Amino acid sequence: MTEPHFPDLSLATWRGTRDTLQGYSRLLGAIRRSSSPRQRHWAHVTLQVVPEGLITTPVPCSDGTFGLRLDLVHHKLRILTSEGQGLELPLEGQSLARFYSEVMAALEPLGVRPSVDAEPFSNSSPGEWDREAIERFRRALVEIDAVFKAFKGDQRQETSPVHLFPHHFDLALSWFSGRQVPGQEAKGEEWSDEQMTFGFATGDEVIPEPYFYATAYPEPEGFVSSRLPDRAYWNHAGFSGAMLPYSALEQVDEPHQLLAEFLRQSHEAGASRMVG
């Protein structure tokens, strides 16, 4: 029997494992941030999707570059330098504190010494690592990444990479109208660039189930009353924007089409009011 493209990701079934994986991802993001040149809109702290999991992309070091890869197929952290050196560490639900110590110790003989504050990674409580849940998430993430990248390819204006922000653990893509927000300093592009953000979150304190979202900044008049595809709705709890429950993809015959239509219609709702 063929496994579904979008398997069940009900947060209650894998919350502990999700939190463990998010902690590991936060450490990779912190290492990338400590050693990478700053990029606009915090792109230097994110991870990117590959078929087997998540990667940092190349990070500068004294002897070239190095990369970190969360291999969710073989349950290993893979470290490789541009000089061809490398090693692997198991992913088995070790505590965040232990994972931090293992990663830092592994980087040292490779000549990589990132400056990362240990305090956010000091939790010594054992984590959870449900391999079946990890596999469900990986398969879903690969499918979602592909739909987001197809949507990105259709845009004429500037867009960010499709990347995962470890802090909230959401895969996201930003679109920019090219206009500056009145009254904001241009050098602070986080608040000065008129933009929309499209993302996928595994669930949080506001919405405790996985969902897709689309937001606009600054929110144009009429945005949250625009037409959305079936099963999507306008959210006003915690944030204002369009929302499509992930579970909706499990209930339709063409889930990729539903997700693509959600991105297209929510983008049209914002972009048409931003760029005319």
Secondary structure as GFF3:
##gff-version 3
##sequence-region A 1 276
A	DSSP	three_ten_helix	11	13	.	.	.	ID=ss1
A	DSSP	alpha_helix	15	35	.	.	.	ID=ss2
A	DSSP	three_ten_helix	40	45	.	.	.	ID=ss3
A	DSSP	beta_strand	48	50	.	.	.	ID=ss4
A	DSSP	beta_strand	53	55	.	.	.	ID=ss5
A	DSSP	beta_strand	59	61	.	.	.	ID=ss6
A	DSSP	beta_strand	64	71	.	.	.	ID=ss7
A	DSSP	beta_strand	76	81	.	.	.	ID=ss8
A	DSSP	beta_strand	86	90	.	.	.	ID=ss9
A	DSSP	alpha_helix	96	107	.	.	.	ID=ss10
A	DSSP	three_ten_helix	108	110	.	.	.	ID=ss11
A	DSSP	three_ten_helix	119	121	.	.	.	ID=ss12
A	DSSP	alpha_helix	131	153	.	.	.	ID=ss13
A	DSSP	beta_strand	163	165	.	.	.	ID=ss14
A	DSSP	beta_strand	170	180	.	.	.	ID=ss15
A	DSSP	alpha_helix	189	192	.	.	.	ID=ss16
A	DSSP	beta_strand	193	201	.	.	.	ID=ss17
A	DSSP	beta_strand	211	217	.	.	.	ID=ss18
A	DSSP	three_ten_helix	223	225	.	.	.	ID=ss19
A	DSSP	beta_strand	233	235	.	.	.	ID=ss20
A	DSSP	beta_strand	241	245	.	.	.	ID=ss21
A	DSSP	three_ten_helix	246	251	.	.	.	ID=ss22
A	DSSP	alpha_helix	255	274	.	.	.	ID=ss23
###
